[in-house]
Every structure is written in structure tokens, then in C-alpha cells.
Amino acid sequence: MAPANATWADAIAAAQADPLSLTRPEAVRAVANVLQTNASACQSLGHAFLPQMLGMLDPMLRLYQAYSEAVCRAIAEGGPHAARSANVRHLRGVKKAVLRLVETFAERCEDERLLADRVVPALLDPVLGDYARALPDARDAEALSCFTAVVGRLGPAVSPHVPRILEAVFEPTLAMITRNFEDYPEHRLRFFALLAAVTNHCFPSLLAMSAPQLKLLMDSIVWALRHTERNVAETGLQLLLDLCTSFSESPYATAFFAAYYATLVREVMAVMTDAFHKPGFKLHARILHLLFAVVRPDAPAPADPHRTAALAPSPQGLQPALGPPLPGGNAVIRAPLWDAAAKGPSAYPSNAAYVRELLTELLATSFPNLTAAQVQASVGGMLELRDFSALKHLLRDFLVQSRAFASADNAELFAEEVAAQRAEQEARMAAIPGMLPPSVAVGDDMGG
């Protein structure tokens, strides 16, 4: 590392004497090479890279800020086209190299306390502040993946910083990606990957969101469900499933589902019955299976794996329901899901009865070609079938009956079964020497 460290020391010294020297092409190339060398060393050495990283961290982040300012100046002066100029691409290449080094270190460092107390606070303003302040064309998607790695690595230890992370990336990124379905494709996927990491590793942090913030989060997920890009839509579906699962297992289920249950049922049913979204059918079925399960009268009490019951509720966030269930509720959702103020608390005997009416009206309106008997049979099965496979088969039969799917190629609805049959067939062939092609056999031997 001696040559790389010498080059690094020269670059930092030159920058202190003349900040503009950093933007010269030869300096940009030298700094990028040093950072790439360090990222490779970090990947190889793992935790042993710690002294080198701590020595580089502060000057590296000052350098990140300097390049960020240079990029923003160039784009502000030259317009959006300047973002594609060679000079700006090279400057952003250094920024991305910094983020890749930090991400690699977060994944390889074994000292979680040092990461949480020393590295993450140092990143907040140089990286997150830069992301929030920058022009849309100057924002690096790698900043999102960097913090995704940090959240995934540290889990609850990074929870104190999650509000700052979301504040910096949430609204700026949504403003970029919700204008249409085409712009900023890298930011789309990495943004929802970051939200998924927060949901799965720092779920209690979401409970402190204000009602407008949580609604913005849910609106962004619904937007992802409708996306025409398959990987974005599936990422949104998985995020929604994880979020609903976490809420259903917490004392905050009542407040969450009271606000969003009907919307989620409508939105998931809408994309599931859209032939364009057939590849997401398995996740559609998973989400509906969960939504139908939480309204059953005998739904078990939440296990609360995130231990949210022990937390002090945020005054601006959702409030837990810890008392006995109200009429119409159960151990998960302890209050009516319908508008009790408008319809009265006894408008329905239970939440399951309300959801039955909701589904019946939704399907009858969306599919006038189906008879009332067909709709009633489908709704009854959706709410009564507890086994996921049975519900999935019922939903698939319903889709085939519907007008949108009746004459279409429905192979994607059976993708899971086809994959299982293929795996079973390959397993049988693998038991017979010489039956599998050499490439498959080699892949199996190597864990592929």
C-alpha cells in the first residue's frame, strides 16, 4: 500500500495548497486509482483494513465534498447535459469510488460499535447532506446503496441515525423517480432497497414517522407496485409484504391497518388483475394471504419480535393498541377497520364481514362479466382458505375466469410450480450418474 498511500498524501497536500488542483484530470485519475486500490485491499483484508480506513476517512470525506461542489457547479452552469460531460463523469467517478470503499468497509468491518459511533456520524453531512442539497442530476445512486449496506450491517445499532437518513433521501428521491417510469432507473431500485433494509433491520424507527411521512412512504410503495419495470414492481411488492408482516406482528397493527387496509386491498387486487403484472402473482398472493389472515376473528396475538411494546410511543407517530379488542376487532386489529364515526361502531359484526363486503363490491365493479354467484364464491374462498397454496390456486382460478386473463397466456401464473417441477426433475436426474449435462453437474459441485 506504500505507493498508493504516497499518492494519496501528495493529493491531499496539493489540495490543501490549491483546492483547484483536485479537479485537474491527472489528479482525478490518481485519486480514483488510489480509492479503487484501497477498496480492493479492504475486500481482501477485511477487518485488518481498519487502521488504513480510519486514517483515510476524514480527508476522504472532505475530498468527497470538494468533488460534490465541483459537480454541482458544473451542472448548474452547463445544465443537465453537463452531467454527461467527460469532466463531470470523472469527478463523479471519484465520489462513487469513495462510496464503494465505505460500503465495502461497512460489510467487512467486525467492530459494529466503531461503525455506528465513528464512521456513520462522519458520513451524515458529507454524503447525506450532499445528496439532499444536490441537483437531481448530481445525486449518486451509490449513496443509497452505501447506506443500505450500513443499515443491513448494523441493524438496530444504526436506528438513532435512521430519521436523518430518511429525511435526507426520502423526498428528494421521490421527486426524482415519481415524475415518470423511466428517469433515474438506478435510483429507483436502490431507493426501495434502502427502505427494505430499514423495514427489516430498523422497523421501530418507522414508528416515529408522522402521519404525513408514513403516508408518503405508503404512497411511494403503491407507486412502485404499479411500476412498469418488473424489478421495481417486485421490489415494491416484497417491501410491502415485509412492512405488513412487521406491523401485523406488533401492537401498532391496529393503527396501521385502520389507516391503510382498504387501500392496500384495492391496490394489490388492481395490480394482480392487470395482465401486465402477472410476474408478481406469487407476491400478490402472499400479501393478500396476510391481509385476509389478520381480520379473522381467531387471529393469534402479535408475537412482537421487534419488541415494540417496550418502546415509548412517539407523540407524532402511530400509537399502539394494548387494550382489549373492541367490537369487531381481534387480537391483531383491535378496532373496526371501517369508518366507525360515519357508519357507527356496530355497522358490521366483525372486520371480516367488512372486508367481505369490500371485496364483493370491488370484484363486482371491476368484473361485471362475472355472475354474483361467482363473485360470492371467490370472496368466500379468499377469506376462508387458510393454506397459502390453496388460496393461490383459488386466486389463479379467479384470474383465469376474469375477462382480462381469460384469453391470455397465463404461463407466468404457474411459474412457481414449473420451477418446482424442474428442480424435482433435476434432482432425480442428479441421482443417476451421467444424466445431467457436465455444465450443470459442475455448477452443482461448486455450489452453483
Secondary structure, 3 states (H helix, E strand, C coil): CHHHHHHHHHHHHHHHHCHHHHHCHHHHHHHHHHHHHHHHHHHHHHHHHHHHHHHHHHHHHHHHHHHHHHHHHHHHHHCHHHHHCHHHHHHHHHHHHHHHHHHHHHHHCCCHHHHHHHHHHHHHHHHHHHHHHCCHHHCCHHHHHHHHHHHHHHHHHHHHHHHHHHHHHHHHHHHHHCCCCCCCHHHHHHHHHHHHHHHHHCHHHHCCCCHHHHHHHHHHHHHHHCCCCHHHHHHHHHHHHHHHHHHHCCCCHHHHHHHHHHHHHHHHHHHHCCHHHHHHHHHHHHHHHHHHHCCCCCCCCCCCCCCHHHCCCCCCCCCCCCCCCCCCCCCCCCCCCCCHHHHCCCCCCCHHHHHHHHHHHHHHHHCCCCCHHHHHHHHHHHHHCCCHHHHHHHHHHHHHHCHHHHCCCCHHHHHHHHHHHHHHHHHHHHCCCCCCCHHHHHHHHCCC
